Amino acid sequence: MLTAGFFCLAARCVYLQLLESDYFSSESAKQRQKWVIQQPQRGVILDSKGRVLAASNEIQVIFAEPRAIKDLEGVSQKLSKILRIDADRIFQIIESSQNPGYAKIKAGVSEAECKQASKIPGISIHSYWQRYYPMGPLASHVVGFTSDDNKGQEGVELKYDKDLTGDEGQNIVFADVLRRPVRLKEQTARLKDGCGVILTIDSAVQEFTRVELMKALTSFQAESASAVVIEPKTGKILALVSLPDYDPNKTIRPSDMPRVRNRTICDQYEPGSVIKPVVASIALQNKVLSTSEKIFCENGVYRGKGFGRIGEYGNHRYGSMTVRGILVESSNIGMAKIGQKLGAKKLYQGLTAFGFGSKTGVDLPGEAEGKLRPPGEWTGYSVTRIPFGQEISTTALQLLKGYCILANGGYKIEPYVVQAVVDSSGNIVKQHQQPVPEYIIHPDVANWIIREALVGVVNEGTGKQAKLKKWQVFGKTGTAQLPLKNQRGYSDEDYAASFIGGAPAEDPKVLVLVTVIKPNKRLGKGYTGGAAAAPAAGKIIEAVLNYLETSSM
């Protein structure tokens, strides 16, 4: 009997040591070893002058490892005294954890709390990076925000998420009985912090653009407003504001999404009269008319078979005018006749060359294409309506890109907000490359439109409220009726009031677009582009040029 017992014991030892040795060695290693994940620091986002728009702070977290705790009640009591959290609450967090290796107790703890808590068996410390935005809502639609797990959700944070994120480090360490790291055993992945992103946005320009736009939004009790400041020769965006905006430091809820939408690139609307200089330049480029040729504007009413009736804003009555006069007075009839001279094919080709009906390519997510139907889908109305901004939809940035072509002497640009991506050692990983200039219209045509026609709009026409003493401003107003909801036709109450302009006319340094959506017509202040948008645009142009002049000294 005794001999049989020894044989059984020996057989059990052989079984455990030989047949099950790998299993028990693995279980032993699990108790002596610990995985340590190192989260990379997300890269900073800086403005063009090096000011911080987004950065990450390291936050310490105290957590429990439920499988390593033998006296849960005792551990809860000790932690309660250190963290000033109810012991029953700590007990519940640890006991109910679905993860045997992790139960978060408290984040944002002090070094003293970490030091005391780490002495308790089964309690450990780890850190994570918390995103913060020191300038709050100032550039929210450019910068964007991150989710709770540090993933980019909007703006540059989303578009450049891979560059900003970096690579996490993974280490296997030997741990003591309290599950505290003792020494490194093996590094399985090397930690690499995220790259920094340098923007074209200048926070100072962004600030006074936002201030003036907010004044316009409030004064006219509008639904929304947007503004963009751009260098017409390079496509560099100095400021981009969409109102209402949001604070990326706060939790973004579903109800906040209308504020999150970047209206400068997402909202599509019929542009109205701001499209007129573009169409006029296409007509001049195609030589279907000259700058001296006069067009009869029918004394205010133009009727014809196939295109119906066309009138002028405010029931104005114009006779014969040159292209300059048509743009200065913003004649719908004059533009309709220019459209007829061009014809559908040349009009469509010209607008396509200017970039309408396609994305601008700006390095921000969510850009819309606008809508420019091919001539095969046009009706008899189209060739007379598109030239004054109907039957075509655009985004604010598309319009601004088109005006950059006029302001820089006729060549295409690509709007952009990121100058460079730089790694943690300061090396440039990516840098914006200017495209080879592609001329859309002849420089003589572009310069004439700016220096003659659009200067006339500001000095003599609907853009007078953008006029400045120090610099010669050029520009064009637009007042587009918004379509009725769920039915055909246009609203008599709701408008998109716009102004696009820049200065100095002889050598444009900046171009500004201001759009005010649904200014309150009942206020009696006006609702047109000349009333609601031009004054703000003029003040922005003046502030930008003064700033650029001062900063270059």
Secondary structure, 3 states (H helix, E strand, C coil): CHHHHHHHHHHHHHHHHHHCHHHHHHHHHHHHEEEEEECCCCCCEECCCCCEEEEEEEEEEEEECHHHCCCHHHHHHHHHHHHCCCHHHHHHHHHCCCCCCCEEEEECCCHHHHHHHCCCCCEEEEEEEEEECCCCCCCHHHHCCECCCCCECCHHHHHCHHHHHCECEEEEEEECCCCCEEEEEEEEECCECCCEEEECCCHHHHHHHHHHHHHHHHHCCCCEEEEEEECCCCCEEEEEEEECCCCCCCCCCHHHHHHHCCHHHHCCECCHHHHHHHHHHHHHHCCCCCCCCCEECHHHEEEECCCEEEECHHHCCCCEECHHHHHHHCCHHHHHHHHHHHHHHHHHHHHHHCCCCCCCCCCCCCCCCCECCCHHHCCCCHHHHHHHCCCCEECHHHHHHHHHHHHCCCECCCCECEEEEECCCCCEEEECCCCCCCECCCHHHHHHHHHHHHHHHHHHCCCHHHCCCCCCCEEEEEEEEEECCCCCCEEEEEEEEEEEEEECCCCCCEEEEEEEECCCHHHCCCCCHHHHHHHHHHHHHHHHHHHHHHHCC
